[in-house]
Amino acid sequence: MSGVSLERAIKRYGEVQVIHGVDLEIDDGEFCVFVGPSGCGKSTLLRMIAGLEETTEGTIHIGGRDVTRTDPAERGVAMVFQTYALYPHMTVEENMGFGLKMTGVPKEETRRKVARAAEILQLEPYLKRKPKALSGGQRQRVAIGRAITRGPDVFLFDEPLSNLDAELRVEMRVEISRLHKELGTTMIYVTHDQVEAMTLADKIVVLRDGRIEQVGAPMDLYQDPDNIFVAGFIGSPSMNFLRGQVIDGGKVRIPGLGDRDIAPKVALPAVGSEVTIGLRPQSLGVHEAPSPITVDIRERLGGVAYDYLKTPTKERIVVEIKGDDPIQQGTSVDVDFDIDDVFLFDTKTTLRLR
């Protein structure tokens, strides 16, 4: 068993508290992604699990063992960093086996483990090369291979793809996903890129300011966010948010849509209350109509386009358009959507209204 459990985990640097009582269960063999904006504490939390940062309060268990005060080398984890940290004077084979050599593993066993890792990562043709003769993606695979040879209970990845170009990031996402399926080992992965989180994770942990905002499967967070922050962070392009006001008759008036009234299927607060309406770009359509809303900018990305609409309230609305659309920039349009696709939030608390 190699599950990871955190109970009331706290991290302070002097008077400054950066992790605020985190409770989290990561199941054996699960691929868990920590995601959130820069400075939210995701890398600090990962380093606490690795033992590279001391846990001020609370406990951390790996595989049922309390490792809160255990040395990093004895936790059964292997970490892959943003930088490759390869020895330039060593070959790929030597880099991947160096950790085993330093711990006294016999040469034959080291050779066998390196060969297995090279096979998994398709590095066999490059074993005699040095890092300078490799591409960025190949170097990161070597760093991952070095972790594989250790046979850890848990793999920890700290933004491993952030130094790669866009095409290599996609390629390495597929490689890491395939690696998880083949090894079946618990993996914890830190990223600020929600696309990586959505495509890789079994479980996503959304962090903000050292606190967990929501935990769940990728599509659960996408379809059922608990608050405005999660709704806006998960999904690309991000959710549109418009101001609304509760009026008589169980309705909400939306000034940004030309004072359109909708009757959402949720319990509404008192008449006069301010609410926030969330609409995903994928759930919207537009049609030409006399309206205070116009198409400001259109971005074409092959089979998909994004219309950026100008509203009378200067609120942003992005609409995803698939296929050809004759509507031109500057055209007055009305926005189409299904009431079932509307998310409603309390503006003051930012919590979802259900």
N, C-alpha and C positions, 0 to 999 in steps of 0.2 A: 504494500500500500504506500502511495506517495502523495496523498492529499496534503493540502496546506490549509492551516487554520490560524486566523488572527483573532484575538480577543482583546478588545479595548486597547489596541495598539496606539501608543502616543509617542511622538518624537518632539523633543524640544532642543533648541540651540540657545542655551542660556535662558533668557526671559522670553524668547520667541518660540511659540508652539506652532509647528508646521503640519503635524499629523494629529488629528483630533479624534481619538478613541475609535479607531476603525475596527469593526467586526466583519469578518469575511470567511466564507467556507469555499474552498476550491477542491473539487472532487478529484480522486485518483484518475489520471489519464485525461483530464480536462484541459482544453486550450482556453486559457483565461487572458483577456486583454484589458490592461489598465489604459484608459483613454481620458483625455481632458486637455485643456489649454496649458500653455507654458506656465510653470509656477504652481500647478495644482497639487503637486506632491507625489505624482505617480512614480517618478524615478527614485525618490526618497523611500517610498514604500517598498519598491523592489529591492533596494539596497538594504533595507531592514530585514527582509526575508533572507537575503544572501548573507547577512552578517557583516556587511561593509559599513553599515550605520548601526550604532547602538540603539536599542529600543529603550526609551526612557521609562515607559510604563506599559503594562499589559504583557501578553504572552504570544509567542509564535510557535506553532507545532508543525512539523513536517513528518509525514508518515506516522503520526501518533506520538512522536517524540517531542518533548519540550526542548526547543533549540534556541530559546530566547537569549541565553548567555553562552551558547556554544560557538566555538571558533568557526569561521567560514569553511575551512577545509574539512570539517567534520559534519557538515550539515547535509551532505549528499546532494549538493546543487552544483550546476555549472552555468557560468554566465557568459553571454555574448554581448559585447559592447558596441556602441556606435562606431568607434574606431576599431580597425581590425587588430591592432597590437600584435602584428607578426614580426618575427625576428628576420631582418632583411638578409642576413648572411646564411640562413638555414633554408633548405629545400622545403617544399610543401610537406613531404613525408616527415622530415625532422621537426617542423613546426607542430604538426599534428600529434607527434609522439613525445614531444618534449616534457609535457606534464607527467606522463607515465614514467619516463626515464628518471625524472627528479624524485619520484616517490619509490624508486627501486623496483619497478615492474620488470620482470625478465624480458630480454630482447625479443624472444620469439613471440611472447604474448603481446608485446607492444606492436610488433610487426603485423600480427593477426588483427588486432583492433584497428590499427591505422588502415589496413587493407579493407576491412569491413566498412569503415566510415567513408573511405574514398569511393567504394562501390555505391553506397547509398547516395552520395552527393555527386556522383559522376565526375570524380576528380582523378580517376586512374591515369589518364594520359598526362597529367600535370605533376605527378608525385616528385619528379626530379627537378622541377623548375623552382626558381626562387621567386619571392613575391613580386619583384619588379617586372617579371615576365608575365604577370597575370592581370586580367581586367579587374575592375572594382568588384563585380559580382563574384568572380572566382575567388578573390581574396576573402570576401565575406563567407563564402562556402568553406574555405579553409578554416576560418575562425570557428564556424559552426562545427566542422569536423573535429577540431581540437576539443570542443566540448563533448561531442559524441563519444570519443575514445575513453573518456573518463567514466562512462556508464552511469550518469547521475540519476538520482530519483526524480529531480526536478530541473528542467531547463529554464533559465531566466534570460530574456532578451530585452536589452535596453536600447530602444530605437535603432535596431540594427540596419535599417534600410535608408536612413535619412541622408547618408552621404552618396547615395546612388542616384543616377538620372532616372527619369520617369519610366523609360522602357525597362531598365534593369530592376526597378522596384516591382513592377508587375511580374517579371520573371521570377524574382526571389520570393515574392508572396506565394506563388504557386509552388516553389521548391520547399518552402517552410511548411505549407499546408500538407504537401505530400510526405514530408519528413515526419510530421506528427502522426499521420495515418499509418506510416510504416512502423514507427517506434512505439506508439501508444503511450508515450511518457507524458506526465504532467508538464505543461508549458505555461509560463507566465510571460506576457509580452507587453512592453510599454510602447505606446505611440501617441502622438498628437493628431495623427491622421485617421479620421473616422472611417475612411474607405478601407484602410488596412484592418481596422477593428471589425467592420461589418463582414469582410470577406474571410477573415482568419478564425474568428472566435467561436467557441461554443458558448462562452459566457463573457459579457462585457461588464466592466466596472467603470462607471462614469464618475470621475472625481472633479471636485472644485474646491479650492482653498483648503486642501487637506481633509476633506470630508467626502464620503460616498453620497452621491446624489441618487443613484439608482443602479441596481444590479439585475441583469437578465440576459436572455438570449437575444442576439442581434435584432431579429424581426419583432420580438416582444417590445424592445425599447423603441423601435421605429413606429410600431403601430399603437403602442400604449404607453407613451411617456408620462411620467408622474408630474413634471413641472416644465416651465418655459425653458429652463436651461437645457434639460435633456432633449426636449423637442427640437430646439434650435441647433443643438450640437450633432445629433444623429440624423443623417440624411444629407444628400448632396444633389442639387443645391439645398441650402438650409430652408427650413420652414418660413413662410411669410407670416408676419404678425401684424395685426391691425387692431386699432382701438375700437371698442364697442361700448354701448350703454344699454342696460336693461330697461325696457319700456313695458307698458301694460300689455296684457294678453300673452305672457310667457314668451316675449320676443326680445331680440337684440337688434339695435340699430347700428349700422356700420357706416360712419361718415366717409371713410376711404373708398367705399364702393358706391358713392353717390347717395348716401343715406338709405341704402338698401336695408330692409328688415328681414331677419331670418328667425325661424322658430326651432332652436336647437333642441335635441332630445336629451337634455340633461336638466338637473335641478338648478335653477337660477337663483342668485341672491336677490335682495330686495330691489324694487323698481328704483332706478336712478343710480344703481351701482355700476362702477366701471369694470369691464371685463376685457380680456385680450382674446382675439380670435386667431387661431392658427390654421393655415391652409398650406398644404404641401404643393410645390410647383407641379408635381406629377399628377395631382388631382384636379388641376384647373384646365380650362379651355377658354378661348376668346372668340367672339364674333363681332363683326362690324355693327355698330349701333350708335345713335346719338347719345353721347355720354361724356362726363367730365374726365374720363379715363382715356389715356392715349398710349400707343406703343412708342416708347422713347428710344430704346435700343434693341436690336435683335442680334444675338450671337448665333452663328451657324456652325455646328460641329458635325457635319456630315448628315447622318440620318436623323439627328436631333438638333433642335434650335431652342434657344432660351429668349423669351420676350421679357424685357424689363419695362414695366408699365409705369407711367406717370399718373399719380392720383391727385385729387384736389387737396388732400391733406398732406401731401409730400411723403407719404409712407411708401415703402418699397414693396412691389409685388413682382415676383418672377414666375413666369408660366413656362412649363416645358411643352414644346411643340414637336410632335413626331411626324415625319414625312413632310411633304410640300404644303405650304400654306401661302395663299395669295395676299394675305394682309400685309400692308407695307408700314414702314416706320412713319409715325405721325398720324396714323389712322385712329379715329375714335372707336373704342371697343367697349363691350360689356364682358364681364367675367362670368364664366359658367362653372358651377361645381354642384356636387351632391351634398345635401345636408348631412348625410352620414359620414362625409369626409371632413367635417368641421371639428377642430379641437377647440375647446373653450377653457380658459384659465382665469383664475382670480387675479386681477392686476396687482393687488396689494401683496398677497402672499406668494404669487407666481405659481400656486399649486393648481393642478388640473381639476376642473369641475366635471363630475361624472354623473 
